[in-house]
Structure formats: structure tokens, C-alpha cells
Amino acid sequence: MDTPGTWDTPQTILVILAHPDDPEFFCGATLAQWAQAGHAIHYHLLTCGDKGRNDHNRHIPGDELCSLRHLEQRAAADILGVQTVEFGDQEDGYLVPSLELRRTVVSVIRRFRPTILVTCDPQHLFAAYGLNHPDHRAAGQIVLDAVFPAANNELYFPELLEAGLQPHMPREIWVALTGQPNVTLDVTATWETKIRALKEHHSQIGDPAKLEERIRSRHTEDTSLENPRYEEKFRVIRYG
């Protein structure tokens, strides 16, 4: 049986999540590992995170924060080895699983034609920091509803055919930030890369040293900070 997350040939990997910094927090070490293995990774983020407020950035207006987070996300993606970054620029905090956004995501899937698609779990209500952001749950719902049954069926959104976007089904769906994982990857070798990428999101970080301490503390329970092992977990759905 093949080892999950390893492939014999280069893959096209599309990451569709809600906000800048979501890819790095949810699965940044995995993405760095995949990029190092020669796979092509692309981001499509549904919002620009214009409401990503905290105590140290309250002086920044929402439109400026949006522009700043574009730049921060591209810098973080460069560290991980991501090839392209797109923003849907929906309003942060207001994502809902509408047919309009489902159509948008179907078009993105058909345009990039990924073999591997990464998103997050719409059923994950509680996170380590408390309540999971509603945009995270909405993004996961939008993406999974776009994958099936619409992405590979020409009868859904026929106007996309007229635009030259042919049906496409990713071979594997990797669902991050889930309470129902069925795949665990050892990402110890790229954990420091994840941290470096996260630190590019300056607008979201009040104290970089505390962020490093928090992320480094997430080693497995059977290891120590002096000799850590780090993991990222997913629910993987295979279609071929």
C-alpha cells in the first residue's frame, strides 16, 4: 500500500481556505514537505482577512489590513515553496456556503485541475483556541460541496463550460483542522519552516517569541521539547 502524502510523480496541489495564515497554521509543515518533494502548490484564499484584528493592530483600517495581509501571505508562501497565491477577497467573517461561492470554487478547481485538493473540516466547531472561526467551517463546506457533486459534472454550472472550464475531479481531498483524522504525517523535518512562514504574518503576531514557543510546544505527547516529533493530521478522501 502506498504511503499517504507521497507520490511517485509531481502532483498539482490546490489549497482552498478562508484566510491568510490558515494554510500555515493548519498544515504549513506538510505543505513545505510537499514543496521540497517537487510538487506544485497553489493557494486560493477566499478572503483577505480584513477583520483579523488584535490588540497590536487596531490602528490599521480594514482596507489597509487587507492589502498588508496579501503581502504577508505571499511572503509566507514563498518560504514554504508555494508557487502561486490568489485571493477571492470575500469579506472576512461573512462567508456562507452560497451557490455563488460554490460556483466560484468549482471554477477554481476546474482552472487549476489539481490532483490533490486541501481544505478544512466544516464540522470542526471546537478548536485548540476555543471556538473555531465560522469562516473556516464555511470554507470547508463550500469546497467539499464544490468537489462533489459539481466539479466533475458538466451539468452543474454549464456557463463554466462555455468559459472553457472542463469538469475535473481531484484524486485526493486532504481535510485539515479536523477532529476526525485518518492520516497522520510526521512533519518534524519541516516544523521550523512552518514557524518561519507563520512569522511572516506580522499583522497577526503581537509577540513573535511567544508564537514560536506556542508552536514548538505542539510536539507529540511521547516526545519532549529537547527531542521533539511533530505531526499534522488530516481526513483524506480518495477518488482514484
Secondary structure, DSSP 8 states (H G I E B T S, - for coil): ---TT--SS--EEEEEESSTTHHHHHHHHHHHHHHHTT-EEEEEEEE--TT---TTSTTS-HHHHHHHHHHHHHHHHHHHT--EEEEEEE-TT-----HHHHHHHHHHHHHH--SEEEEE-TT--EETTEE--HHHHHHHHHHHHIIIIIIT-TTSSHHHHHTT------SEEEEES-SS-SEEEE-GGGHHHHHHHHTT-GGG-S-HHHHHHHHHTT--TTS-SSS---EEEEEEEE--
